[in-house]
Amino acid sequence: MKKLLTLVLCASFVLSGCGNMSNLGKGTAIGGGSGAAVGAALGLLLGKDAKSAGIGAAIGTAVGAGVGALIGNKMDKKAEELANLEGANVEVVKDGNDLDAIKVTFESGILFKTNSATLSDVSKKSLKEFAAQMADLPDTDVTVLGHTDNTGSEEYNAKLSLQRAEAVASYLKTCGMDKNQMKRVEGMSYKLPIADNATAEGRLQNRRVEIYISASEKMIKDAEAGNLK
C-alpha cells in the first residue's frame, strides 16, 4: 500500500507542474487512490514515452550519441511537417533504444463514430496526408495502436480497439505506405489510459489511435555509417 500511495503522490506532484501539457493530457484528474486514478496517472506519465508501448525495443541495439543526434534531427523535422494534420496531436518521444521517435495521436471522435471501426471522410483525408508526408521517410518502423475508454467489457474493448487500429493501418496501405513498414498493429483496449475514465472528457481523450514512427534497424545502420540523409 505504501508503494501505491507513493506512486499516486508522485504522479500528483508531476502533473501539478504540467500547465503546458499537450491537449491529450488536459482534463486528467488524479485522486482518491483508486485503481482507475492510478491507471490514469500511469498512462499520462508513460504515454509520452514510447518505451511504455515497447516501441523500438525489438531492435535492441546500443546507439551512440552522434547517431542519436542524426536520427533525432530527422524525427524533429518530420514532426514539424506532420504538426498540421487535422485532428491529430504530434509529439517527439523516446523509443526503447532512447532514440527520438514520433507519436501521432488521432482522437477516435475524429476517426470513427461511436462503437464503429469505419473511418470517417475527415479521417481519411488526414490519414492520406499523413501517408503522403511519410513517403520520404521509408526507413522507419510504424506501429499502430488502438485504445478505448473503459465503457463496456474488456473483451468488447479489446476487439474494438484492434478493429480501429487495423482500419487505420489498412487505409494507410491503400494510400501507399509499405505494409512491411508496419511492424505492429494492435488493440490495447483500455489498458493505457491518458486521462481519467470517470469523466466524459477523460473518456473522450482515452478513445484514440496512436501511430508511432521509430528508427528502423536500417536507419540506425545508415546513421552509424554516416549515410543518413
C-alpha positions as CSV (number, residue, x, y, z in Angstrom):
1,M,0.0,0.0,0.0
2,K,2.9,2.4,0.8
3,K,4.2,1.9,-2.8
4,L,0.8,2.6,-4.3
5,L,0.3,5.8,-2.3
6,T,3.8,6.9,-3.2
7,L,3.0,6.4,-6.9
8,V,-0.2,8.4,-6.7
9,L,1.5,11.2,-4.8
10,C,4.4,11.3,-7.2
11,A,2.0,11.5,-10.1
12,S,0.1,14.3,-8.5
13,F,3.3,16.3,-8.0
14,V,4.4,15.8,-11.6
15,L,1.0,16.7,-13.1
16,S,0.7,19.8,-11.0
17,G,3.5,21.3,-12.9
18,C,2.2,20.4,-16.4
19,G,0.5,23.7,-17.2
20,N,1.7,23.5,-20.8
21,M,1.0,19.8,-21.4
22,S,-0.5,18.7,-24.8
23,N,-4.2,18.6,-25.4
24,L,-4.1,14.9,-24.8
25,G,-3.3,15.4,-21.1
26,K,-6.0,18.0,-20.4
27,G,-8.8,17.1,-18.1
28,T,-7.0,14.3,-16.3
29,A,-7.8,14.1,-12.6
30,I,-5.7,12.1,-10.1
31,G,-7.1,11.4,-6.7
32,G,-8.8,9.1,-4.3
33,G,-6.1,6.4,-4.6
34,S,-8.4,4.2,-6.7
35,G,-7.2,1.8,-9.4
36,A,-8.7,4.0,-12.1
37,A,-6.9,7.1,-10.8
38,V,-3.6,5.2,-10.6
39,G,-4.2,3.9,-14.1
40,A,-4.8,7.4,-15.4
41,A,-1.7,8.6,-13.7
42,L,0.4,5.9,-15.2
43,G,-1.0,6.3,-18.6
44,L,-0.4,10.0,-18.6
45,L,3.2,9.7,-17.2
46,L,4.1,7.0,-19.6
47,G,2.1,8.0,-22.6
48,K,4.6,10.5,-23.9
49,D,7.3,7.8,-23.7
50,A,7.2,5.2,-26.5
51,K,9.1,2.8,-24.2
52,S,5.9,2.2,-22.3
53,A,4.4,0.7,-25.5
54,G,7.6,-1.3,-26.4
55,I,8.3,0.9,-29.5
56,G,11.7,0.2,-31.0
57,A,12.6,-2.3,-28.3
58,A,12.7,-5.2,-30.7
59,I,15.9,-3.8,-32.4
60,G,17.7,-3.8,-29.1
61,T,20.9,-2.1,-30.2
62,A,23.2,0.3,-28.4
63,V,23.3,3.6,-30.1
64,G,25.9,6.3,-29.7
65,A,25.2,9.9,-29.0
66,G,26.2,11.0,-32.5
67,V,23.9,8.5,-34.2
68,G,21.1,9.5,-31.8
69,A,21.6,13.2,-32.8
70,L,21.3,12.4,-36.5
71,I,18.2,10.4,-36.1
72,G,16.7,13.0,-33.7
73,N,17.3,15.7,-36.3
74,K,15.3,13.6,-38.9
75,M,12.5,12.9,-36.5
76,D,12.3,16.6,-35.4
77,K,11.9,17.8,-39.0
78,K,9.3,15.2,-39.8
79,A,7.3,16.0,-36.6
80,E,7.2,19.7,-37.7
81,E,5.9,18.6,-41.1
82,L,3.2,16.5,-39.5
83,A,2.1,19.1,-37.0
84,N,-0.6,20.5,-39.2
85,L,-2.5,17.2,-39.6
86,E,-6.2,17.7,-39.0
87,G,-7.5,16.1,-35.8
88,A,-4.0,14.9,-34.7
89,N,-1.6,15.6,-31.9
90,V,2.1,15.2,-32.8
91,E,4.9,14.7,-30.3
92,V,8.5,13.7,-30.3
93,V,9.0,10.8,-27.8
94,K,11.8,8.3,-26.8
95,D,11.7,4.7,-28.1
96,G,13.1,1.6,-26.5
97,N,16.6,2.5,-27.7
98,D,16.4,6.0,-26.3
99,L,16.2,7.3,-29.8
100,D,13.7,10.1,-30.8
101,A,10.5,8.8,-32.3
102,I,7.3,10.4,-33.4
103,K,3.9,9.8,-31.8
104,V,0.9,10.9,-33.8
105,T,-2.4,10.6,-31.9
106,F,-5.8,10.8,-33.6
107,E,-8.8,11.1,-31.4
108,S,-11.4,8.4,-32.2
109,G,-14.0,11.2,-32.3
110,I,-12.3,12.4,-35.5
111,L,-11.6,8.9,-36.9
112,F,-14.8,6.9,-36.1
113,K,-18.4,7.2,-35.0
114,T,-19.3,5.7,-31.6
115,N,-18.9,1.9,-31.4
116,S,-17.7,1.9,-35.0
117,A,-14.4,1.0,-36.8
118,T,-15.4,2.6,-40.1
119,L,-13.2,5.5,-40.9
120,S,-14.8,8.9,-41.4
121,D,-14.2,11.0,-44.5
122,V,-12.4,13.6,-42.4
123,S,-10.0,11.0,-41.0
124,K,-9.4,9.5,-44.5
125,K,-8.2,12.9,-45.6
126,S,-5.9,13.3,-42.7
127,L,-4.5,9.7,-43.0
128,K,-3.9,10.2,-46.7
129,E,-2.0,13.4,-46.0
130,F,0.0,11.5,-43.3
131,A,0.9,8.8,-45.7
132,A,2.0,11.3,-48.3
133,Q,4.2,13.1,-45.8
134,M,5.8,9.9,-44.8
135,A,6.8,8.9,-48.3
136,D,10.3,10.4,-47.9
137,L,10.9,8.5,-44.7
138,P,10.6,4.8,-45.7
139,D,13.4,3.6,-43.4
140,T,11.3,3.8,-40.3
141,D,9.2,1.3,-38.4
142,V,5.5,2.2,-37.9
143,T,3.3,1.0,-35.0
144,V,-0.4,1.5,-34.9
145,L,-2.2,1.1,-31.5
146,G,-5.9,1.4,-30.9
147,H,-7.2,2.5,-27.4
148,T,-10.7,2.7,-25.9
149,D,-12.2,4.1,-22.7
150,N,-13.3,1.6,-20.0
151,T,-17.0,1.6,-21.0
152,G,-18.1,-2.0,-21.7
153,S,-16.4,-5.3,-21.2
154,E,-12.7,-6.0,-21.6
155,E,-13.5,-8.4,-24.4
156,Y,-15.5,-5.9,-26.3
157,N,-12.9,-3.1,-26.0
158,A,-10.1,-5.4,-27.0
159,K,-12.0,-6.3,-30.2
160,L,-13.0,-2.7,-31.0
161,S,-9.5,-1.2,-30.3
162,L,-7.9,-3.8,-32.6
163,Q,-10.5,-3.2,-35.3
164,R,-9.8,0.5,-35.2
165,A,-6.0,0.0,-35.3
166,E,-6.5,-2.3,-38.3
167,A,-8.8,0.1,-40.1
168,V,-6.1,2.8,-39.8
169,A,-3.3,0.5,-40.9
170,S,-5.3,-0.9,-43.8
171,Y,-6.2,2.6,-45.1
172,L,-2.6,3.8,-44.8
173,K,-1.6,0.8,-47.0
174,T,-4.1,1.8,-49.7
175,C,-2.5,5.3,-49.5
176,G,0.8,3.9,-50.5
177,M,2.5,3.0,-47.2
178,D,4.6,-0.2,-47.4
179,K,2.9,-3.0,-45.4
180,N,6.4,-4.2,-44.4
181,Q,7.0,-0.8,-42.7
182,M,4.2,-1.6,-40.3
183,K,5.8,-3.7,-37.7
184,R,2.9,-3.9,-35.2
185,V,-0.9,-3.2,-35.4
186,E,-2.5,-3.9,-32.0
187,G,-5.6,-3.1,-29.9
188,M,-4.7,-2.0,-26.4
189,S,-8.3,-1.9,-25.1
190,Y,-8.4,0.5,-22.1
191,K,-5.1,-0.7,-20.6
192,L,-3.2,2.6,-21.2
193,P,-5.5,5.5,-20.3
194,I,-4.1,9.0,-20.7
195,A,-6.9,10.6,-18.8
196,D,-9.5,9.9,-16.1
197,N,-12.2,7.5,-17.3
198,A,-14.5,8.8,-14.6
199,T,-15.2,11.9,-16.7
200,A,-16.7,12.3,-20.1
201,E,-13.8,14.5,-21.2
202,G,-11.3,11.9,-19.9
203,R,-13.1,9.1,-21.8
204,L,-13.0,11.1,-25.0
205,Q,-9.2,11.5,-24.7
206,N,-8.8,7.8,-24.0
207,R,-10.6,6.8,-27.2
208,R,-7.8,7.2,-29.7
209,V,-5.5,5.7,-32.2
210,E,-1.7,6.3,-31.9
211,I,0.8,5.9,-34.7
212,Y,4.4,5.7,-33.7
213,I,7.3,6.3,-36.2
214,S,10.6,5.0,-34.9
215,A,14.0,4.3,-36.4
216,S,14.3,1.0,-38.2
217,E,17.4,-1.1,-38.0
218,K,18.4,0.1,-41.5
219,M,18.1,3.7,-40.4
220,I,20.3,3.1,-37.4
221,K,23.0,1.4,-39.5
222,D,22.9,4.2,-42.1
223,A,23.4,6.7,-39.3
224,E,26.3,4.8,-37.9
225,A,27.9,4.6,-41.3
226,G,27.3,8.3,-41.9
227,N,24.9,7.7,-44.8
228,L,21.7,9.0,-43.2
229,K,20.5,11.8,-45.4
